[in-house]
């Protein structure tokens, strides 16, 4: 068994200002996505200027941050934040919902598309292949923060958590000396599936022109499958627990519909070909 190499969640302390790794991971994901999209508009993807790309990424980043935080507050821990609303602003301490962020990005792309007269699915097809870079960075931030662990396991890569750290009270049941039972690093499972595998598949799929909605549909389908699968070994948020049947989690409730949406978008995309083609 491995022991979790406890990280300091603060990457840099500048007087009263603390720069957290969690926030830096989001910044890294957004920067990496912008860099890759910038390369694409200067390659085979036409119809974009640097300023237009910068505006679009700004809209998307705002959608991720605002939507992700609001989604977490409403779906995962509303009583906690209702009792102390100022904590909603403490995004550096974790607490972002992918599904809330996804809805935030969709709303941002609808707004940007209306402003620039672009089809919203052309925009989502364009950005979908780089979204996994943000997911990868976010899951790395979860690991550094020591959150979202999986079930107790005796797999060789399962990790024991230091009980002296209050962050791990849920897994140890106390704060004091010693180590927890070994837990699977489910956040690393998600990093690999939602980050690496999803990026490789979508990037390959989008290297050729596809029917409008196809790239977005494949993203929704694969993310829904990956997230739903990992939720079977990931422990639910302690404030929610399992929602039903002793295994159903909030993550699955929100991700299973994405599978259906992905299948629907792919069906519409290829049934409607060649009415619209997206240069993702």
C-alpha positions in Angstrom: 0.0 0.0 0.0 1.0 3.6 -0.6 0.9 6.5 1.7 -0.6 9.8 0.5 2.2 12.3 0.0 0.4 15.2 1.8 0.7 18.5 -0.1 0.5 22.0 1.1 -2.6 23.3 -0.6 -1.0 26.8 -0.7 1.4 27.0 -3.6 2.7 30.5 -2.8 2.2 32.8 0.2 2.7 36.5 -0.6 2.0 38.3 2.8 -1.7 38.0 3.4 -2.3 36.6 -0.1 -2.3 32.9 -0.5 -2.1 31.3 -3.9 -3.6 27.8 -3.8 -2.7 24.9 -6.0 -6.4 24.3 -6.7 -6.8 27.7 -8.3 -3.6 27.4 -10.2 -4.8 24.1 -11.7 -7.9 25.9 -13.1 -5.6 28.6 -14.5 -3.4 26.0 -16.1 -6.3 24.2 -17.7 -7.7 27.4 -19.2 -4.3 28.5 -20.4 -3.6 25.0 -22.0 -7.0 25.1 -23.7 -6.4 28.6 -25.1 -2.9 27.6 -26.4 -4.3 24.5 -28.2 -7.2 26.4 -29.7 -4.8 29.2 -30.8 -2.7 26.6 -32.6 -5.8 25.3 -34.3 -7.1 28.6 -35.6 -3.6 29.2 -37.1 -3.7 25.7 -38.6 -6.6 24.2 -40.4 -9.6 25.8 -38.6 -10.7 29.0 -40.4 -12.9 31.9 -39.5 -11.3 33.0 -36.2 -9.1 35.9 -35.2 -6.9 36.0 -32.1 -9.2 38.6 -30.5 -12.3 36.5 -31.2 -10.7 33.5 -29.7 -9.6 35.4 -26.6 -13.2 36.7 -26.1 -14.6 33.3 -26.5 -12.2 31.7 -24.0 -13.0 34.5 -21.6 -16.7 33.7 -21.8 -16.0 30.0 -21.4 -13.7 30.5 -18.4 -16.4 32.7 -16.7 -19.0 30.0 -17.4 -16.7 27.3 -15.8 -16.0 29.3 -12.7 -19.4 30.8 -12.0 -21.4 27.8 -13.2 -19.1 25.3 -11.4 -19.3 27.1 -8.1 -23.1 27.8 -8.2 -23.7 24.2 -9.3 -21.7 22.8 -6.3 -23.5 25.1 -3.9 -26.9 24.2 -5.1 -26.5 20.5 -5.8 -24.0 19.4 -3.2 -23.9 21.6 -0.1 -26.7 24.2 0.0 -27.4 24.1 3.8 -23.8 24.7 4.6 -23.4 27.7 2.3 -26.9 29.0 3.2 -25.8 29.2 6.8 -22.6 31.1 5.9 -22.9 32.6 2.4 -19.5 34.3 2.5 -18.0 30.9 2.1 -19.4 30.7 -1.4 -16.4 32.9 -2.5 -13.8 30.6 -1.0 -13.3 28.6 -4.2 -9.7 27.9 -3.4 -10.8 25.4 -0.8 -12.4 23.1 -3.4 -16.1 22.7 -4.2 -16.7 22.9 -8.0 -19.3 21.0 -9.9 -18.4 19.8 -13.4 -22.1 19.7 -14.4 -22.6 23.2 -13.1 -19.5 24.3 -15.0 -20.8 22.6 -18.1 -24.1 24.4 -17.9 -22.3 27.6 -17.3 -20.2 27.1 -20.4 -23.2 26.3 -22.5 -24.9 29.5 -21.3 -21.8 31.4 -22.0 -21.5 30.0 -25.6 -25.2 30.8 -26.2 -24.5 34.4 -25.2 -21.3 34.6 -27.2 -23.0 32.9 -30.2 -25.8 35.4 -30.1 -23.4 38.3 -29.9 -21.2 37.0 -32.8 -23.9 35.3 -34.9 -22.3 31.9 -34.5 -24.1 28.6 -34.1 -23.9 27.4 -30.5 -23.1 23.9 -31.6 -20.2 25.1 -33.8 -18.8 26.7 -30.7 -19.3 23.7 -28.4 -17.8 21.4 -31.1 -14.8 23.8 -31.3 -14.1 23.8 -27.6 -15.1 20.3 -26.6 -11.8 18.6 -27.6 -9.8 20.9 -25.2 -12.3 20.6 -22.2 -10.5 17.5 -21.0 -7.4 19.6 -20.4 -9.4 21.5 -17.8 -10.8 18.3 -16.3 -7.3 16.9 -16.0 -6.1 20.0 -14.2 -9.1 20.0 -11.9 -8.6 16.4 -10.9 -5.0 17.1 -10.2 -6.2 19.9 -8.0 -8.5 17.4 -6.2 -5.6 15.1 -5.6 -3.4 17.9 -4.2 -6.3 19.0 -2.0 -6.7 15.4 -0.7 -10.4 15.2 -1.6 -12.8 12.9 -3.5 -11.2 9.5 -2.4 -12.6 6.2 -3.4 -13.6 3.2 -1.4 -11.4 1.1 0.9 -9.3 -1.3 -1.2 -6.3 -3.5 -1.0 -5.1 -2.7 -4.5 -1.4 -2.0 -4.7 -2.0 1.6 -5.6 -4.5 2.3 -2.8 -3.4 5.0 -0.5 -3.5 5.5 3.3 -4.3 9.0 4.5 -2.7 10.8 7.4 -5.3 11.0 10.2 -3.5 13.9 11.9 -4.8 16.2 9.1 -8.3 17.4 9.8 -9.1 17.1 6.0 -9.2 13.4 6.4 -11.5 13.1 9.3 -14.2 11.6 7.1 -11.9 8.8 6.1 -10.3 8.2 9.5 -13.2 8.9 11.8 -10.9 10.9 14.1 -8.1 13.5 14.1 -4.9 12.2 15.6 -1.9 9.9 15.0 -1.9 7.1 12.5 -3.1 6.4 9.0 -6.5 5.5 7.5 -7.4 2.3 5.8 -6.2 2.3 2.2 -8.5 4.1 -0.3 -8.4 4.0 -4.1 -7.3 7.3 -5.6 -10.6 7.8 -7.6 -9.6 11.3 -8.5 -6.6 9.9 -10.4 -9.0 7.4 -12.1 -11.0 10.4 -13.3 -7.8 12.3 -14.2 -6.9 9.4 -16.6 -10.3 8.8 -18.0 -11.9 12.3 -18.1 -8.5 14.0 -18.8 -6.1 11.8 -20.8 -8.4 9.3 -22.5 -11.2 11.7 -23.3 -8.7 14.3 -24.7 -6.9 11.7 -26.9 -10.2 10.4 -28.3 -11.8 13.8 -28.9 -8.7 15.4 -30.4 -8.3 12.5 -32.8 -12.1 12.6 -33.7 -12.0 16.3 -34.3 -8.9 16.3 -36.6 -11.4 15.8 -39.5 -14.5 17.8 -40.3 -17.5 16.2 -38.6 -21.2 16.9 -38.8 -22.4 19.6 -36.5 -23.1 18.3 -33.0 -21.0 15.2 -33.5 -18.0 16.3 -31.4 -20.2 17.7 -28.6 -22.3 14.5 -28.7 -19.2 12.3 -28.3 -17.9 14.4 -25.5 -21.2 14.1 -23.6 -21.5 10.3 -24.2 -17.9 9.5 -23.1 -17.9 11.8 -20.1 -21.2 10.4 -19.0 -19.8 6.8 -19.3 -16.5 7.6 -17.6 -17.9 9.6 -14.7 -20.8 7.1 -14.0 -18.3 4.2 -14.0 -15.8 5.8 -11.6 -18.7 6.8 -9.2 -19.1 3.1 -8.4 -15.7 3.1 -6.6 -15.7 6.7 -5.5 -17.1 7.5 -2.0 -20.1 9.9 -2.2 -19.8 13.4 -0.7 -20.2 12.9 3.1 -23.0 15.5 3.4 -25.0 13.7 0.7 -24.1 10.0 1.0 -25.7 7.5 -1.4 -29.0 8.8 -2.8 -30.6 5.4 -3.3 -30.0 1.6 -3.5 -26.8 1.9 -1.4 -24.8 2.9 -4.5 -26.5 5.7 -6.5 -24.6 9.0 -6.1 -25.3 12.6 -7.1 -22.6 12.3 -9.7 -24.4 9.4 -11.4 -27.7 11.2 -11.3 -26.2 14.1 -13.1 -24.0 12.0 -15.5 -26.4 9.3 -16.7 -28.5 11.8 -18.6 -25.4 13.0 -20.4 -25.1 9.5 -22.0 -28.6 9.9 -23.4 -27.9 13.4 -24.6 -24.6 12.3 -26.2 -26.4 9.5 -28.1 -29.2 11.9 -29.2 -26.7 14.5 -30.5 -24.7 11.9 -32.4 -27.9 10.5 -33.9 -29.1 14.0 -35.0 -25.6 14.9 -36.3 -25.3 11.9 -38.6 -28.9 11.7 -39.6 -28.8 15.4 -40.6 -25.6 15.2 -42.5 -24.6 17.1 -44.6 -26.7 20.1 -43.5 -24.0 21.4 -41.3 -20.4 20.6 -40.8 -18.3 21.7 -37.9 -14.6 22.5 -38.1 -13.9 21.4 -34.5 
